[in-house]
Amino acid sequence: RAPGKCKFFVWPVLLDCCWTAVRRKRHGLQDDAICVLCSQERKESISHLLLSCVLAREVWHCILSRLGWQWQALMPSRRYLDLASWWSSACRELPKTDRKCFGSLVILTSWSIWLERNRTTLSHLAKVMPEIISELEEHAVLWDMVGFSSILPFTTALGRSLLGRQLFIK
């Protein structure tokens, strides 16, 4: 339901062994553990980055509301300790027919947030929210084009499923 590199990324996320600021500080590789995306949290853990960071919550809101899902019931919050507990809880709120799309969106959105975090950390060039959402939507269209059909409801909601294929084929 997702490209290999994105699925591989989720594995260390679920094991909580990504090289976030907290882990880098613990190993003496940096002085502080402040989240580079929101500058509000003193401990940039993977759970914070993907679930409770202000930027992440805004991204989740945009993505979930595009599908008309009850985003209030699905939104990640501080009560979830990790991505796995939120993911499984949110899946129970959805009809079975939407769960595959939701799974692909969780992977895609997490991957997109992680890429933005790395871009901001390494090059000190942060994108604005519309650019982040646009890039995420472009990735979704590409996933749909290469055969990850579980993302089709999302690209259809964007109005980009068939149109996107026609644009890239010509």
Disulfide bonds with the S-S distance in Angstrom:
none
